[in-house]
C-alpha cells in the first residue's frame, strides 16, 4: 500500500492519553503496512516531543508540524481559537500539496466539531474516523455528505450516522479500536506479577484499568466493593484524590485500592496479576452506553483473564457473551454476582477465556490498518 496519506489531527500530540495512543498506534500500523503516511499536527508544547519515544513505537512517524495556537485546555473559546488556526494552516498546507501533485488521500479524525470543514474543498478523497455520534449541524451535514468514507468505531455509531445524515451504509466502514497484543506475548504468571507489584498472593483481585472520567460510571465500584468484602478491587489510571474529587465520595472502602497512573508498558503486568478484569459502562451517559469503543477490551482479552463487562450496546458491539461475563448496567448487585463467578473460575470460565484469547488476533492495530487500507485502495483504485 504505497499511496500517500496525509493524516490530519487537530490535537496535542504526542500524548499518553487514550486518543494519543490510538492515533500513534494507527500511524505505526499504517507505516508498517507500507503506506506513505504523513501525520499533520499543530505546533503545541507536546509537538516538541518524539512520538516514537512517547508512545513506544517500533517506527518513526513522518510528521509535519504546522503553525498553531496552543489554547486547547482553555475552555471552549480556547479550543475554538486553536481549531480555527489549525483549520486554516492545514488547509493551505494541503492546498500546496494538492497543486504540487503529492497529496493523495486525506485521512482525519473527529477531535473537534468543525476543523475538518474545509477538507472536501481540496478535491481529493477524504476519509474520516468517527468515534461518536454527531449533531446534524450545517458543518457536519456539508462535510459528511462529501467525504468518501467514514470509519465508525462501533455499530451504534454507524446506525446513528446513517439515520441522522440519511447516508448510505456502504459509505461507512465499521472498525473498532485495536490493541498491540505483542505486549502480551511474554506474560508473567499471576504469582510473578503480584510479586513484582507487591500485591497479596493469597487474595482474589478484580482490576479496572483506565483513566477517570465521569461518563464511565466508575462510582458503581463503591457499592460493589461493599457487597464483596472478600475481594480486593484495584483501579489503575488515576490517583485516589482524583477519584474522591471526581465521584464525590467521602471515603474509599478498605477493599478498593486506587493504585495511581502507570505507563502503558506496565499495564500487562497489572492485568496478569488480576483474577478478573472489569469493563464498566453506564446507562446514564449516552457516550458510555452507546458510542465508546474501549481499547482495553482487547488488552484484557490478550491477558487471558476473565472479563466482566457492562451489557451496553457499545460494549456488546465489540465483545460477545462467548468471550465475557456481562452485568446489567448500573446494577451493583449483578456486577458483584458476575465478579464472584469470574474469580471462582471453573470449566466455563476457562472456555470464555480461551475464546476471547483466540479471537483477539483479529483486533490488532496492524490488522485494523490493513483492512482500512485495503478498502480505501479498492474504492479509490490504488492498486
NORBELGI-V322317 format. One record per backbone hydrogen bond with DSSP energy under -1.0 kcal/mol. CO is the residue of the C=O (numbers start at 1). NH is the residue of the N-H. If there is no record, write none. Layout:
co=CO nh=NH
co=CO nh=NH
This chain:
co=3 nh=36
co=4 nh=105
co=5 nh=38
co=6 nh=107
co=7 nh=40
co=9 nh=11
co=17 nh=21
co=18 nh=22
co=19 nh=23
co=20 nh=24
co=21 nh=25
co=22 nh=26
co=23 nh=27
co=24 nh=28
co=25 nh=29
co=26 nh=30
co=27 nh=31
co=28 nh=32
co=29 nh=33
co=30 nh=35
co=31 nh=34
co=35 nh=37
co=36 nh=5
co=38 nh=7
co=39 nh=64
co=40 nh=9
co=41 nh=66
co=46 nh=49
co=50 nh=54
co=51 nh=55
co=52 nh=57
co=62 nh=39
co=64 nh=41
co=66 nh=43
co=69 nh=71
co=71 nh=74
co=74 nh=78
co=75 nh=79
co=76 nh=80
co=77 nh=81
co=78 nh=82
co=79 nh=83
co=80 nh=84
co=81 nh=85
co=82 nh=86
co=83 nh=87
co=84 nh=88
co=85 nh=89
co=86 nh=90
co=87 nh=91
co=88 nh=92
co=89 nh=93
co=90 nh=94
co=91 nh=95
co=92 nh=96
co=93 nh=97
co=94 nh=98
co=95 nh=99
co=96 nh=100
co=97 nh=102
co=98 nh=101
co=105 nh=6
co=106 nh=127
co=107 nh=8
co=108 nh=129
co=109 nh=111
co=114 nh=117
co=116 nh=119
co=118 nh=121
co=119 nh=122
co=120 nh=123
co=125 nh=106
co=126 nh=148
co=126 nh=149
co=127 nh=108
co=128 nh=151
co=129 nh=110
co=130 nh=153
co=135 nh=137
co=137 nh=141
co=138 nh=142
co=139 nh=143
co=140 nh=144
co=141 nh=145
co=143 nh=147
co=149 nh=128
co=150 nh=173
co=151 nh=130
co=152 nh=175
co=154 nh=158
co=155 nh=159
co=156 nh=160
co=157 nh=161
co=158 nh=162
co=159 nh=163
co=160 nh=164
co=161 nh=165
co=168 nh=171
co=169 nh=172
co=171 nh=150
co=173 nh=152
co=179 nh=181
co=179 nh=365
co=180 nh=183
co=181 nh=184
co=182 nh=185
co=189 nh=193
co=190 nh=194
co=191 nh=195
co=192 nh=196
co=193 nh=197
co=194 nh=199
co=204 nh=232
co=205 nh=275
co=205 nh=276
co=206 nh=234
co=207 nh=278
co=208 nh=236
co=213 nh=216
co=214 nh=217
co=217 nh=220
co=218 nh=221
co=219 nh=222
co=220 nh=224
co=221 nh=225
co=222 nh=226
co=223 nh=227
co=228 nh=231
co=232 nh=206
co=233 nh=257
co=234 nh=208
co=235 nh=259
co=236 nh=210
co=238 nh=260
co=239 nh=243
co=240 nh=244
co=241 nh=245
co=242 nh=246
co=243 nh=247
co=253 nh=256
co=255 nh=233
co=257 nh=235
co=260 nh=237
co=263 nh=266
co=266 nh=270
co=267 nh=271
co=268 nh=272
co=269 nh=273
co=271 nh=274
co=276 nh=207
co=277 nh=308
co=279 nh=310
co=285 nh=289
co=286 nh=290
co=287 nh=292
co=289 nh=314
co=295 nh=299
co=296 nh=300
co=297 nh=301
co=298 nh=302
co=299 nh=303
co=306 nh=277
co=307 nh=325
co=308 nh=279
co=309 nh=327
co=310 nh=312
co=312 nh=316
co=313 nh=317
co=315 nh=318
co=315 nh=319
co=320 nh=323
co=325 nh=309
co=327 nh=311
co=328 nh=331
co=331 nh=335
co=332 nh=336
co=333 nh=337
co=334 nh=338
co=335 nh=339
co=336 nh=340
co=337 nh=341
co=338 nh=342
co=339 nh=343
co=340 nh=344
co=341 nh=345
co=346 nh=350
co=347 nh=351
co=348 nh=352
co=349 nh=353
co=350 nh=354
co=351 nh=355
co=352 nh=356
co=353 nh=357
co=354 nh=358
co=355 nh=359
co=356 nh=360
co=359 nh=362
co=360 nh=363
co=363 nh=179
co=364 nh=368
co=365 nh=369
co=366 nh=370
co=367 nh=371
co=368 nh=372
co=369 nh=373
co=370 nh=374
co=371 nh=375
co=372 nh=376
co=373 nh=377
co=374 nh=378
co=375 nh=379
co=376 nh=380
co=377 nh=382
